[in-house]
Amino acid sequence: MSDPMEKLYTLNPRALWAQFKREHFAFWMVCLYFVIQYFDPQEIYPKLNFLPWDKVSLGLALLAWPMDPQRGRVKDATNAWMTLFLIAITIACELATYPAISWKHWFDFFNWYVIYFVIINIVTTPERFFLVLAIFLFANFKLAIFGARTWISRGFGFVSWGIQGPAGFFENSADLSTEMLMFAPIAFELAMFVKPHVKRVTHWVLMLGSMAGAMTVLGASSRGAQVALGAQATWMAIQRKLKIKILIGIAAVIVVGYHFLPATEKARFATAGTDKTSIQRLDYWKAGIDMIKHHPYFGVGFFNFAPLYAIRDPNRIFFGIAQLPHNIFIQVGTDAGLIGLAIFLILIYRNLRLTGEISRRCTSSNDGPGFAPNVARGLAIATWGFVIAGQFNTVGYYPFIWINLALTVALANIVRKTETTKDSGSVIVASSSASLKIVDRSSG
């Protein structure tokens, strides 16, 4: 029997569109959310900017969800940990040094809490997951090509602001780099999977997107993201047990990439730890750890780090205003204490554990959609990219980890459901066979 996903694996726009039209309105709204989140059409067409379209699409998805025939109530331990994290943040807001600031930012996480549950309960079939993944990759492909082209147009040169992305979550150079770390490994893994199903040019377009994402990281001048990119490339080579000629190719790309890094960028690595930016971050980290020591349970308050730092260390502000602590773990630790940080670490662990579970289930029983092991591997490598880059940047409540986590839980649910359906089918077949044997004996 042919795989019903075969047509989608070709990435033919007509096949993708035909499948999209067959889906329910609730799923259409999830897709609209991804388009708004990653394409940001309001910035391209300002006349559209008369409604908060992201919230509108999510609200419509929630309203339509009860009528969706493919709706689900996904049961996963991650759901409980997400709820506990929201509770910890809510308590931290109430106990904050400056509650008004905390409550002003409360929606910075609650927004992802809602999005997480919308995605996992509506993206419940292999077809839906593949369509959402296609939108995610296409949108990031656009960002990657823009970043790579910008770096090439500079003659692989360096400017102090790196590469500025579109307004929103990816405007800052370091944040754009982090998004490319979330995109590049997934694009690479999907390219490897669909290779037998697509035209050669389509395969290489996906590979080009992955390479453009890496080039954007190199050109965006974020040292933390560049370190994370190197770690991702190494881990991908180890996990895939790549042939020697591919390893040589990766090594050659790294050498060439380093060669094309501007002298000023190489100098930034040489002065890491002693330059003004590094000293400021070290001051932030020390201050953040001290705040956690004195407020261990629920921190100093959600988003209270910057105003407290400005009061406590006004002479150690080198860039005009006090910023966030430039480390995701110190950020969460000061925001919600060791309790919140422990939950946050468990959520990251759950993400990585589920990607491993997906791969094991698919490998051991050949269940689940064919693309699942590759995508799971890409999601895991993207998570590590976020964690490493996050040691030098404050992106705890940006879309990176929360969208990744939602996609991971959704894919794990799809794989489990496929396995359960197959087992149920086997029981039915066995029962039918037994009945046939009884009939044969009585007729003899």
ABEGO torsion letter per residue (X at the ends): XBBAAAAAAAGBAAAAAAAAAABBAAAAAAAAAAAAAAAGAAAABAAABABBAAAAAAAAAAAAAAABAABBBBBBAAAAAAAAAAAAAAAAAAABABAAAAAAAAAAAAAAAAAAAAAAAABABAAAAAAAAAAAAAAAAAAAAAAAAAAAAAGGBBBAAEBBBBBEAAABAAAAAAAAAAAAAAAAAAAAAAAAABBAAAAAAAAAAAAAAAAAAAAAGBAAAAAAAAAAAAAAAAAAGBBAAAAAAAAAAAAAAAAABBAAAAAAAAABGABAAAAAAAAAAAAAAAAAAABAAAEAEBGAAAAAAAAABAAABAAGBBBBAGBAAAAAAAAAEAAAAAAAAAAAAAAAAAAAAAAAAAAAAGBEBAAAAAAAAAAAAAAAAAAAAAAABBAAABAAAAAAAAAAAAAAAAAAAAAAAAAAAAAAAAAAAAAAAAAAAAAX
